[in-house]
Amino acid sequence: MKGESNSAYALFANNFSGGTTTGGTCSGAACTECGGALQGNFSKGMFANFSGATLPKGNYTDNTGTTGADQLYFCLRLAGNELTSQAYSTVNQGAWTIKVG
């Protein structure tokens, strides 16, 4: 994700990790999404496998979290001290893509 005001600064994909569960009120590595199997395994242009994630059939528009949906959680594990205070997003390089296969 690049800075929206100054795109010379970025949060890189391999600084994120993810998982299918969250630790709730945890912080840092105690959260499953922060210390899980996908720790540092993201990179631009490559898909990462969320083991245990399922996408069951059902009405995914009902937003109940039970039918036609699975929860994926992400953690920003590292943000460099060179970063400036600004919004960071994928607006300058394209959205993240979730592929079901």
Secondary structure, DSSP 8 states (H G I E B T S, - for coil): -EESS-TTSB--GGGEEEES---SS--GGGSHHHHSTTTT---TT-----TT----SS-TTS--SSSS----EEEE----TT--SS-EESTTT--------
